[in-house]
Amino acid sequence: MEMPRLFDGRLKVRHLLLVDALSRQGTVVSAAAELHVTQPAATRSLHEVEDILGVELYERGPRGVTPTVFGEAFTQHARAVLAQLVQAGRHVVELAEADRGTVVVGTHLAGSNILLPRAIAALKHDHPHLTVIVRESTPEELLLELEAGRIDLVVGRLTAPSGEGLLRRPLYEESIELTVRAGHPLVGTSGIRFADLVAYPWILPGPQTALRGEVEGLFARHGLGLPENRVETTSFLTVRQLLLETDVVAVLPALLVRDDGRLAQLPVPLEAVGHSVGVTTSATRTLSPSARAMVRSLEEAAAGMSGGGHPQDGAAAGPDGETAGPDGAGHGGPGGRQSPR
């Protein structure tokens, strides 16, 4: 097979956008709708990029398209190129507008209730014209957004060490607790066994989350199946309202409900269920000045949280005792925030 000619002017950015959309959406119709083009135009563009590369990127089926091994590989590179273009445009804006940059943060359940709001408040205090955009989704969807350069960093549970193009920086350890409303019949009851809880309705993490797998293992270790009366969601607003209005039992990070007097934690130990909360960034892109400022603010907020402790040992100390973040830049302490410029 000859080397594809990618620099002869035929390959366009629209081809890269189409490949990214197709791999996520799974159908030409959905990809075309996302890109605001007609289905025939999207089909024609797909044929063009496959002709340029000399391979078939997708297997066509009655229910959509599935990436071939070539499609998976090219999608990864297409997303990396698109991410660099997004960063280039934003970097130019930040250079032109000084403190008026933008940082896009993805978040899921852990870290979204206390850590991220405190970090944003501190960042906005020092840089009021810096725009912070927060996007909430599942961990898997956020990692795709991070890979494509649509978000700068992800704040939440760390489920694996750094690798595969990602840098994961732990900030603090957080336990998982069984949470109910303050007026729940079990509050104040001693000697509660895990088996006693199965009769109540439950809220479980969604099946796409790592925490769900750990909860399923917890039930299995007690010789129990999952409760039949259950709701599955990763939306904290939904979880909280159901907790307040019903006798449901929820599995939640401890800090999410620490300061909520209307909720209570049951004294039932959850063996081997806990996690590190931290920041995930791309290993292949340099953080923008605004994103570096956001990471510094997250580090400082984590260090100041009682129960959160200090940033974890995954941080590398610089020659002056400062902490090196995911981009390798030195970060000052609480009194030493630097401008994102």
C-alpha positions as CSV (number, residue, x, y, z in Angstrom):
1,M,0.0,0.0,0.0
2,E,1.4,3.4,-1.0
3,M,1.6,6.2,1.5
4,P,-1.6,8.4,1.3
5,R,-1.1,11.8,-0.1
6,L,-2.5,14.0,2.6
7,F,-0.8,17.2,1.6
8,D,-1.9,17.5,-2.0
9,G,-4.8,19.8,-1.1
10,R,-7.6,17.3,-1.3
11,L,-7.9,16.6,2.5
12,K,-10.0,19.3,4.1
13,V,-10.9,20.1,7.7
14,R,-14.5,19.2,6.9
15,H,-13.3,15.6,6.3
16,L,-11.8,15.5,9.8
17,L,-14.9,16.9,11.3
18,L,-17.0,14.3,9.5
19,V,-14.9,11.4,10.7
20,D,-15.1,12.6,14.2
21,A,-18.8,13.0,14.0
22,L,-19.4,9.6,12.3
23,S,-17.3,7.7,14.9
24,R,-19.4,9.3,17.7
25,Q,-22.8,9.3,16.1
26,G,-22.7,6.0,14.3
27,T,-24.9,7.0,11.4
28,V,-24.4,9.3,8.4
29,V,-27.8,11.0,9.1
30,S,-26.9,12.0,12.6
31,A,-23.4,13.1,11.6
32,A,-24.8,15.2,8.8
33,A,-27.3,16.8,11.2
34,E,-24.6,17.6,13.7
35,L,-22.4,19.3,11.0
36,H,-25.4,21.1,9.5
37,V,-24.9,19.5,6.0
38,T,-27.2,17.3,3.9
39,Q,-26.9,13.5,4.0
40,P,-25.8,13.3,0.4
41,A,-23.0,15.9,1.1
42,A,-21.8,13.9,4.1
43,T,-21.8,10.6,2.1
44,R,-19.9,12.3,-0.7
45,S,-17.3,13.7,1.8
46,L,-16.9,10.2,3.3
47,H,-16.2,8.7,-0.1
48,E,-13.7,11.5,-0.7
49,V,-11.7,10.9,2.4
50,E,-11.7,7.1,1.9
51,D,-10.5,7.7,-1.7
52,I,-7.7,9.9,-0.4
53,L,-6.6,7.3,2.2
54,G,-7.1,4.3,-0.1
55,V,-9.0,2.3,2.6
56,E,-12.5,1.8,3.9
57,L,-13.0,3.7,7.1
58,Y,-16.4,2.4,8.0
59,E,-18.4,-0.8,7.6
60,R,-21.9,0.1,6.3
61,G,-24.8,-1.7,7.9
62,P,-28.6,-1.4,8.0
63,R,-28.4,0.5,11.4
64,G,-25.5,2.7,10.7
65,V,-21.7,2.7,10.3
66,T,-19.0,1.0,12.4
67,P,-15.4,2.1,12.2
68,T,-12.9,-0.4,10.7
69,V,-9.5,-0.7,12.2
70,F,-8.5,2.0,9.7
71,G,-11.4,4.2,10.8
72,E,-10.5,3.9,14.5
73,A,-6.9,4.9,13.8
74,F,-7.7,7.8,11.5
75,T,-10.4,9.1,13.9
76,Q,-7.8,9.3,16.7
77,H,-5.5,11.3,14.5
78,A,-8.3,13.5,13.1
79,R,-9.4,14.4,16.7
80,A,-5.8,15.3,17.6
81,V,-5.5,17.6,14.6
82,L,-8.9,19.2,15.4
83,A,-7.9,19.7,19.0
84,Q,-4.7,21.5,18.0
85,L,-6.7,23.8,15.7
86,V,-9.1,24.6,18.5
87,Q,-6.2,25.4,20.8
88,A,-4.4,27.5,18.2
89,G,-7.5,29.7,17.7
90,R,-8.0,30.1,21.4
91,H,-4.3,30.8,22.0
92,V,-4.4,33.6,19.5
93,V,-7.5,35.1,21.2
94,E,-5.8,34.9,24.6
95,L,-2.7,36.6,23.3
96,A,-4.8,39.4,21.9
97,E,-7.1,39.8,24.8
98,A,-4.8,39.2,27.8
99,D,-6.9,38.1,30.8
100,R,-10.0,37.5,28.7
101,G,-9.4,33.9,27.8
102,T,-11.7,30.9,28.2
103,V,-11.3,27.5,30.0
104,V,-13.7,24.7,29.4
105,V,-14.0,22.2,32.3
106,G,-15.8,18.8,32.1
107,T,-17.1,17.3,35.3
108,H,-19.1,14.4,36.7
109,L,-20.4,13.6,40.1
110,A,-17.3,13.5,42.2
111,G,-15.6,16.9,42.6
112,S,-18.5,18.9,41.2
113,N,-20.2,19.9,44.4
114,I,-17.4,21.5,46.4
115,L,-14.0,21.3,44.7
116,L,-14.9,22.8,41.4
117,P,-17.2,25.6,42.6
118,R,-14.5,26.7,45.1
119,A,-11.8,26.6,42.5
120,I,-13.9,28.6,40.0
121,A,-14.8,31.2,42.7
122,A,-11.1,31.7,43.5
123,L,-10.1,31.9,39.9
124,K,-12.8,34.5,39.1
125,H,-11.8,36.5,42.1
126,D,-8.3,37.0,40.6
127,H,-9.3,37.0,36.9
128,P,-12.9,38.3,36.6
129,H,-12.8,38.6,32.8
130,L,-11.7,35.0,32.3
131,T,-14.6,32.9,31.1
132,V,-15.2,29.5,32.7
133,I,-17.5,27.0,30.9
134,V,-18.5,23.9,32.8
135,R,-19.9,20.8,31.0
136,E,-21.4,17.9,32.9
137,S,-21.6,14.4,31.4
138,T,-20.5,10.9,31.9
139,P,-16.7,10.2,32.4
140,E,-16.6,8.3,29.0
141,E,-18.2,11.1,27.1
142,L,-16.0,13.7,28.7
143,L,-12.8,11.8,27.8
144,L,-14.0,11.9,24.1
145,E,-14.6,15.6,24.4
146,L,-11.1,16.0,25.9
147,E,-9.5,14.0,23.2
148,A,-11.2,16.1,20.5
149,G,-10.1,19.4,22.2
150,R,-13.6,20.6,23.0
151,I,-12.8,20.7,26.7
152,D,-9.5,21.5,28.4
153,L,-9.6,19.3,31.4
154,V,-11.9,16.9,33.4
155,V,-12.5,17.2,37.1
156,G,-13.8,14.1,38.9
157,R,-13.0,10.6,39.8
158,L,-9.8,9.1,38.6
159,T,-10.3,5.5,37.4
160,A,-6.9,4.7,35.9
161,P,-3.3,5.9,36.0
162,S,-1.9,8.2,33.3
163,G,-1.4,6.7,29.9
164,E,-3.0,6.4,26.5
165,G,-2.7,10.1,25.8
166,L,-4.0,11.2,29.2
167,L,-2.5,12.8,32.3
168,R,-4.4,12.1,35.6
169,R,-3.4,14.1,38.6
170,P,-4.9,13.1,42.0
171,L,-6.0,15.9,44.3
172,Y,-7.6,14.1,47.2
173,E,-9.1,10.8,48.4
174,E,-12.8,10.6,48.9
175,S,-14.9,7.9,50.5
176,I,-18.3,6.7,49.2
177,E,-21.2,6.6,51.7
178,L,-24.7,5.3,51.9
179,T,-26.9,8.5,52.0
180,V,-30.5,8.9,53.0
181,R,-32.8,11.8,54.0
182,A,-32.4,13.0,57.6
183,G,-35.9,11.7,58.5
184,H,-35.3,8.2,57.0
185,P,-36.5,5.3,59.3
186,L,-32.9,4.0,59.5
187,V,-31.3,7.2,60.8
188,G,-30.3,6.7,64.4
189,T,-30.6,2.9,64.2
190,S,-27.6,0.9,65.4
191,G,-26.3,-2.3,64.1
192,I,-27.6,-1.9,60.5
193,R,-26.5,-4.7,58.2
194,F,-26.1,-4.3,54.5
195,A,-28.8,-6.9,53.9
196,D,-31.3,-4.8,55.8
197,L,-31.1,-2.1,53.1
198,V,-32.2,-4.2,50.2
199,A,-35.9,-3.8,51.1
200,Y,-35.6,0.0,50.5
201,P,-35.6,1.7,47.1
202,W,-32.1,2.5,45.8
203,I,-30.4,5.0,43.5
204,L,-27.4,3.5,41.8
205,P,-24.8,5.1,39.5
206,G,-25.4,4.6,35.8
207,P,-24.1,1.3,34.3
208,Q,-21.5,3.2,32.3
209,T,-19.6,4.4,35.4
210,A,-16.7,2.7,37.3
211,L,-18.5,3.3,40.6
212,R,-21.4,1.1,39.3
213,G,-19.1,-1.8,38.9
214,E,-17.8,-1.4,42.4
215,V,-21.3,-1.2,43.8
216,E,-22.3,-4.4,42.0
217,G,-19.2,-6.0,43.5
218,L,-20.3,-4.8,47.0
219,F,-23.7,-6.5,46.6
220,A,-22.1,-9.6,45.3
221,R,-19.7,-9.9,48.3
222,H,-22.8,-9.8,50.5
223,G,-24.4,-12.6,48.4
224,L,-27.1,-10.2,47.2
225,G,-28.4,-9.2,43.8
226,L,-29.0,-5.6,42.8
227,P,-32.2,-4.1,44.3
228,E,-35.2,-4.6,41.9
229,N,-36.7,-1.2,43.2
230,R,-34.0,1.2,41.9
231,V,-33.3,4.3,39.9
232,E,-30.1,4.6,37.8
233,T,-28.7,8.1,37.3
234,T,-25.6,10.2,37.5
235,S,-27.5,13.5,37.9
236,F,-26.9,14.8,41.4
237,L,-29.9,17.2,41.2
238,T,-32.2,14.2,40.5
239,V,-30.5,12.1,43.2
240,R,-30.8,14.9,45.8
241,Q,-34.5,15.6,45.2
242,L,-35.4,11.9,45.3
243,L,-33.5,11.6,48.6
244,L,-35.4,14.5,50.1
245,E,-38.8,13.2,49.0
246,T,-38.6,9.5,49.5
247,D,-36.9,6.7,51.6
248,V,-34.5,5.9,48.9
249,V,-30.9,4.9,49.7
250,A,-28.1,6.4,47.4
251,V,-24.4,5.7,47.0
252,L,-22.7,9.0,46.9
253,P,-19.2,10.6,47.4
254,A,-19.1,11.8,51.1
255,L,-18.3,15.5,50.3
256,L,-21.4,15.9,48.1
257,V,-23.6,15.8,51.2
258,R,-21.3,16.8,53.9
259,D,-22.8,20.2,54.6
260,D,-26.5,19.3,53.8
261,G,-28.4,19.1,57.1
262,R,-31.4,17.5,55.3
263,L,-29.3,14.4,54.3
264,A,-27.6,11.8,56.5
265,Q,-25.1,9.1,56.0
266,L,-25.8,5.6,57.3
267,P,-23.0,3.9,59.5
268,V,-22.6,1.0,57.1
269,P,-19.0,0.5,55.9
270,L,-18.5,0.1,52.2
271,E,-15.4,-2.0,51.9
272,A,-13.1,-1.2,49.0
273,V,-15.4,1.5,47.6
274,G,-13.7,4.9,47.4
275,H,-11.7,6.9,44.9
276,S,-9.2,9.6,44.1
277,V,-10.6,12.9,42.8
278,G,-8.4,14.8,40.5
279,V,-7.8,16.5,37.1
280,T,-7.4,14.7,33.8
281,T,-5.8,16.5,30.9
282,S,-4.4,15.6,27.5
283,A,-0.8,14.4,27.3
284,T,-0.5,15.5,23.7
285,R,-1.5,19.2,24.1
286,T,0.0,22.1,26.0
287,L,-2.5,23.7,28.4
288,S,-3.5,27.2,27.6
289,P,-2.7,30.0,30.1
290,S,-6.4,30.0,31.2
291,A,-6.4,26.2,31.7
292,R,-3.1,26.3,33.7
293,A,-4.7,28.9,35.9
294,M,-7.8,26.6,36.4
295,V,-5.5,23.7,37.4
296,R,-3.7,25.8,39.9
297,S,-6.9,27.0,41.4
298,L,-8.1,23.4,41.7
299,E,-4.9,22.4,43.4
300,E,-5.3,25.2,46.0
301,A,-8.9,24.5,46.6
302,A,-8.2,20.8,47.2
303,A,-5.3,21.6,49.6
304,G,-7.7,23.9,51.6
305,M,-10.5,21.4,51.9
306,S,-10.9,19.8,55.4
307,G,-11.2,16.1,54.7
308,G,-9.7,16.6,51.3
309,G,-6.2,16.8,52.7
310,H,-3.3,18.0,50.6
311,P,-2.6,17.3,46.9
312,Q,-1.6,13.7,46.4
313,D,1.9,12.4,45.9
314,G,1.4,12.2,42.2
315,A,2.5,15.8,42.0
316,A,6.2,16.3,41.2
317,A,8.0,18.9,43.3
318,G,10.0,21.6,41.5
319,P,13.4,22.9,42.7
320,D,11.8,25.6,44.7
321,G,9.2,23.3,46.4
322,E,6.5,24.3,44.0
323,T,4.2,21.6,42.5
324,A,4.5,20.7,38.8
325,G,1.1,20.4,37.2
326,P,0.1,18.3,34.2
327,D,1.7,20.8,31.8
328,G,5.0,20.7,33.8
329,A,4.6,24.3,34.9
330,G,5.4,25.3,38.4
331,H,2.4,26.4,40.5
332,G,2.6,28.6,43.5
333,G,0.8,28.1,46.8
334,P,-2.5,29.7,47.9
335,G,-0.8,33.1,48.1
336,G,1.0,32.8,44.8
337,R,-1.6,32.5,42.0
338,Q,-0.2,33.6,38.7
339,S,-2.0,35.3,35.9
340,P,-3.2,33.0,33.2
341,R,-1.3,35.2,30.8
